[in-house]
């Protein structure tokens, strides 16, 4: 046997599937195979946000799994040895009896499945977005369930760190999509061609910033704390509830949790009436949490929760462009020196004007969200 820096593997593998003895890869729908001709392939499940399907990558590196494969899988393996032809297929995990356990378990699995994708390619924007969506969804569920947990989950701090790294890359992806539109609004010109060198060089600076954030994200994914996070996340389905919460039904707990989030959103909407951008963005965050919790609770609360989730999405979407412009303006404001300072200021001003023009666009969908028939069942 031989050990590389990531994982220990056999020197003389036989063709077929490889996995850890506890079926770690199979649990998350991942398949590592060696064909008769010695070629290796890695099949990863697609994150939920990207729809069904798998991606297959292959290499021809002989007796050992390719280094890029083991690097992608490292946070999941966490030092576990890979073996060919694992004798007994892993048994399906038993679903927890309580709704909260099932919720945290499934959301945690989504995070684990999303992590390897971020290590493939050049941190594809779609994969970064899917991973951040999965992390934020799990954080929302943990936050909403904290009051009924016996003790805080170990995964919380690690999720916050990973979310910060994902956000750094994702915000720049959004800014890259938004800059050309701001340039057209400012100058009425096509974004590619003669006379637009300043924009093109601004985009180049942005991509350099993204590359730096991407490298920091990749370094985080191969840090031991990410392996610790994966292990903590996989244990969330066994979370223990407080004694008083154990006596409540799943429906009662889901209703109380959702009502609390709706009350938070109402308070933030009252603060946002004056059009303060920070209050509006905080309202959008609250509505996203309502949507996530209501969608997940529909299994125990039924159509009322589904209707509430749809109304929350409408308000959240009405504030989506505001959030995108805010991220772009913040990046432009960091260009306070250099040869393109003037055009950066010009585009930041246009972004500010666009955001000011959106003030009030959220109110009609908010009124639909707060209608009596949407909320009275809570």
C-alpha positions in Angstrom: 0.0 0.0 0.0 1.1 3.6 -0.6 0.1 6.8 1.1 -0.1 10.2 -0.7 -0.9 13.4 1.1 -4.6 13.0 0.7 -5.6 9.4 1.1 -4.2 5.9 1.3 -5.0 3.5 -1.6 -3.9 0.1 -2.8 -1.1 -0.3 -5.3 -2.7 -3.2 -7.2 -6.4 -2.3 -7.6 -8.8 -4.4 -9.6 -11.3 -2.9 -12.1 -14.6 -1.8 -10.6 -16.0 0.7 -8.0 -13.8 2.0 -5.2 -15.1 3.3 -1.9 -14.3 3.5 1.8 -15.2 0.6 4.0 -18.1 2.5 5.4 -19.5 3.4 2.0 -18.8 7.1 2.4 -18.9 7.9 -1.3 -22.0 5.7 -2.1 -23.9 7.4 0.7 -23.7 10.7 -1.2 -24.3 9.2 -4.6 -20.6 9.5 -5.7 -19.0 6.8 -7.8 -15.2 6.3 -8.3 -14.4 3.6 -10.9 -11.4 2.0 -12.6 -12.1 0.4 -16.0 -10.4 -2.6 -17.4 -8.1 -0.4 -19.4 -6.9 1.4 -16.3 -8.9 4.6 -16.9 -10.4 6.2 -13.8 -13.8 8.0 -13.8 -15.5 10.0 -11.1 -19.2 10.5 -11.2 -20.7 13.3 -9.0 -24.4 13.9 -8.2 -25.6 17.3 -9.4 -26.5 19.7 -6.7 -30.3 20.2 -6.3 -30.1 23.8 -7.7 -28.7 22.5 -11.0 -31.3 19.8 -11.6 -30.8 16.0 -12.1 -27.9 14.3 -13.7 -24.3 13.6 -13.2 -20.9 14.7 -14.5 -18.3 12.2 -15.5 -14.6 12.9 -15.5 -12.0 10.4 -16.6 -8.2 10.0 -16.5 -5.7 7.3 -17.3 -3.3 7.1 -14.4 -2.9 3.4 -13.8 -2.9 1.8 -10.4 -3.9 4.8 -8.2 -6.9 7.2 -8.3 -5.8 10.4 -10.0 -4.6 13.1 -7.7 -7.2 15.6 -8.8 -9.9 13.1 -8.0 -8.6 12.5 -4.4 -8.2 16.2 -3.9 -11.8 16.8 -4.9 -13.0 14.1 -2.6 -10.6 15.0 0.3 -13.1 16.8 2.6 -15.5 13.8 2.3 -12.8 11.1 2.9 -11.1 12.8 5.8 -8.3 10.3 5.9 -10.4 7.2 5.2 -8.8 4.6 2.9 -10.2 3.8 -0.5 -10.6 0.2 -1.4 -11.7 -1.6 -4.6 -14.8 -3.7 -4.7 -16.1 -2.9 -1.2 -17.7 -6.2 -0.2 -21.1 -5.2 1.1 -23.0 -2.2 -0.3 -23.8 0.4 2.3 -27.3 0.3 3.8 -29.6 3.2 3.3 -29.6 5.6 6.2 -32.6 5.3 8.5 -34.6 8.5 8.3 -35.1 10.2 11.7 -38.6 10.0 13.3 -38.8 13.8 13.8 -39.3 16.3 11.0 -36.4 18.5 12.2 -34.0 15.6 12.0 -35.1 14.8 8.5 -34.8 18.4 7.5 -31.3 18.9 8.8 -30.2 15.6 7.5 -31.3 16.2 3.9 -30.1 19.8 3.9 -26.7 18.7 5.3 -26.4 16.0 2.6 -27.0 18.7 0.0 -24.0 20.7 1.4 -21.8 17.7 1.3 -22.7 16.9 -2.3 -22.1 20.5 -3.4 -18.6 20.8 -2.0 -16.8 18.5 -4.6 -18.3 20.5 -7.5 -16.7 23.7 -6.4 -13.3 22.0 -6.7 -13.9 21.1 -10.3 -13.1 23.3 -13.2 -12.5 27.0 -12.4 -15.1 27.2 -9.6 -17.9 27.4 -12.1 -20.3 30.2 -11.2 -23.3 27.8 -11.3 -21.5 25.4 -8.9 -20.5 28.2 -6.5 -24.1 29.4 -6.5 -25.5 25.9 -5.9 -23.0 25.4 -3.0 -23.9 28.7 -1.4 -27.6 28.0 -1.8 -27.1 24.7 0.0 -25.1 26.2 2.8 -27.5 29.1 3.3 -30.4 26.7 3.3 -28.8 24.6 6.0 -27.9 27.6 8.1 -31.5 28.8 7.9 -32.8 25.5 9.2 -30.3 25.4 12.0 -31.0 29.0 13.0 -34.8 28.3 13.0 -34.4 25.2 15.1 -31.8 26.5 17.6 -34.5 27.2 20.3 -35.6 23.5 20.4 -32.1 21.9 20.2 -30.6 20.4 23.3 -27.3 22.1 22.4 -25.9 24.1 19.4 -24.6 21.9 16.6 -20.9 21.7 16.0 -21.4 22.5 12.3 -22.6 26.1 12.9 -19.2 27.9 13.0 -17.8 26.0 10.1 -20.8 26.7 7.9 -20.4 30.4 8.6 -16.8 30.3 7.5 -17.6 28.4 4.3 -20.5 30.7 3.5 -18.2 33.7 3.8 -15.7 32.2 1.3 -18.5 31.2 -1.1 -20.1 34.7 -0.9 -16.8 36.4 -1.8 -16.7 34.5 -5.1 -20.5 34.6 -5.7 -20.7 38.4 -5.2 -18.0 39.0 -7.9 -19.9 36.7 -10.3 -23.0 38.9 -9.8 -20.9 42.0 -10.3 -19.4 40.7 -13.5 -22.9 40.1 -14.9 -24.2 43.5 -13.8 -21.3 45.8 -14.9 -22.0 45.7 -18.7 -25.7 46.7 -18.1 -24.6 49.7 -16.0 -22.2 50.7 -18.7 -25.0 50.7 -21.3 -27.2 52.7 -19.0 -24.4 55.2 -18.4 -23.2 55.7 -22.0 -25.8 54.0 -24.3 -23.0 52.1 -26.0 -22.4 48.4 -26.7 -20.2 46.9 -24.0 -17.6 45.4 -26.4 -15.7 47.3 -29.0 -13.7 50.4 -29.6 -14.1 53.1 -27.0 -14.9 50.7 -24.2 -11.4 49.8 -23.1 -12.0 51.2 -19.6 -14.9 48.8 -19.0 -13.0 45.8 -20.4 -10.1 46.6 -18.1 -12.5 47.0 -15.1 -13.8 43.6 -15.9 -10.3 42.2 -16.0 -9.6 43.7 -12.6 -12.8 42.1 -11.3 -11.8 38.7 -12.7 -8.4 39.0 -11.0 -10.2 39.7 -7.7 -12.4 36.6 -8.3 -9.4 34.5 -9.0 -8.0 35.5 -5.6 -11.2 34.8 -3.8 -11.5 31.5 -5.7 -8.0 30.5 -4.5 -9.0 31.3 -0.9 -12.1 29.2 -1.3 -10.2 26.3 -2.7 -7.7 26.5 0.2 -10.6 26.5 2.6 -12.0 23.3 1.0 -8.8 21.4 1.6 -8.3 22.7 5.1 -8.9 20.1 7.9 -11.7 22.2 9.3 -13.8 21.6 6.1 -13.4 17.8 6.7 -14.5 18.5 10.3 -17.4 20.4 9.0 -18.5 17.5 6.7 -18.4 15.1 9.6 -20.4 17.5 11.8 -23.0 18.0 9.0 -23.5 14.3 8.5 -24.4 14.0 12.2 -27.2 16.6 12.1 -29.9 14.1 11.4 -29.3 12.7 14.9 -29.7 16.1 16.6 -31.3 15.9 20.0 -34.2 18.1 21.0 -34.8 19.7 24.3 -37.1 17.8 26.7 -40.0 20.3 26.3 -39.7 20.2 22.5 -39.8 16.4 22.4 -43.3 16.6 23.8 -44.5 18.8 20.9 -45.7 17.4 17.6 -43.8 18.1 14.3 -46.7 20.3 13.2 -46.6 22.4 16.3 -42.8 22.9 16.1 -43.0 23.8 12.4 -45.8 26.2 12.9 -44.0 28.0 15.8 -40.8 28.2 13.8 -42.5 29.6 10.8 -44.5 32.1 12.8 -41.4 33.5 14.4 -39.7 34.0 11.0 -42.9 35.8 9.6 -42.9 38.1 12.6 -39.2 39.0 12.0 -40.1 39.8 8.3 -43.0 42.0 9.4 -40.7 44.0 11.7 -38.2 44.5 9.0 -40.9 45.5 6.5 -41.9 48.3 9.0 -38.3 49.5 9.1 -38.0 49.4 5.3 -41.0 51.7 4.7 -38.6 54.7 4.4 -36.7 52.9 1.6 -33.4 52.5 3.5 -31.3 50.1 1.5 -30.0 48.2 4.4 -33.5 47.6 5.7 -34.7 46.5 2.3 -31.8 44.0 2.0 -32.5 42.7 5.5 -36.2 42.3 4.5 -35.1 40.2 1.5 -33.0 38.0 3.8 -36.0 37.5 6.1 -38.2 36.5 3.2 -35.7 34.1 1.9 -35.7 32.4 5.3 -39.5 32.3 5.4 -39.5 30.7 1.9 -36.9 28.1 2.9 -38.7 27.1 6.1 -42.2 27.2 4.6 -41.1 25.0 1.7 -39.5 22.5 4.0 -42.5 22.5 6.4 -45.0 21.8 3.6 -44.7 18.1 4.3 -46.3 18.6 7.7 -48.2 21.9 7.2 -49.6 21.2 3.7 -50.8 23.7 1.1 -50.9 26.7 3.5 -47.1 26.5 3.8 -46.7 26.1 0.1 -48.8 29.2 -0.6 -46.8 31.2 2.0 -43.6 30.1 0.3 -44.8 31.3 -3.1 -45.8 34.7 -1.7 -42.4 35.0 0.0 -40.6 34.3 -3.3 -42.5 37.1 -5.0 -41.3 39.6 -2.4 -37.8 38.2 -2.4 -37.6 38.4 -6.2 -38.9 42.0 -6.2 -35.8 42.9 -4.2 -33.3 40.7 -6.1 -32.1 43.3 -8.6 -31.6 45.7 -5.7 -29.3 43.1 -4.1 -27.3 42.6 -7.3 -26.8 46.3 -7.8 -25.8 46.8 -4.2 -23.0 44.1 -4.6 -21.8 45.7 -7.8 -21.8 49.2 -6.3 -19.8 48.0 -3.3 -17.1 46.5 -5.6 -17.0 49.6 -7.8 -16.4 51.8 -4.7 -13.3 49.8 -3.9 -11.8 51.1 -7.2 -11.0 54.4 -5.5 -7.6 54.7 -7.1 -5.9 53.9 -10.4 -6.5 54.8 -14.0 -10.2 53.7 -14.1 -11.3 55.5 -11.0 -13.5 57.9 -13.0 -15.4 55.3 -14.9 -15.8 53.2 -11.7 -17.3 56.2 -9.9 -19.6 56.9 -12.9 -20.9 53.3 -12.9 -21.3 53.3 -9.1 -23.5 56.5 -9.4 -25.6 54.8 -12.1 -26.1 51.8 -9.8 -27.2 54.1 -7.0 -29.7 55.9 -9.2 -31.1 52.5 -10.4 -31.6 51.4 -6.8 -33.3 54.6 -5.8 -35.7 54.2 -8.7 -36.7 50.7 -7.4 -37.9 52.1 -4.0 -41.4 50.8 -3.5 -41.4 48.0 -6.0 -41.5 45.5 -3.2 -44.8 46.8 -1.7 -47.4 45.2 -4.0 -46.0 41.7 -3.5 -45.6 42.4 0.2 -49.3 43.3 0.4 -50.1 40.0 -1.2 -47.9 38.2 1.3 -49.6 39.8 4.3 -53.2 39.1 3.1 -55.3 37.5 5.8 -55.9 34.2 3.9 -52.2 33.8 3.4 -51.2 34.2 7.1 -54.4 33.5 9.2 -53.6 29.8 9.6 -50.5 30.6 11.5 
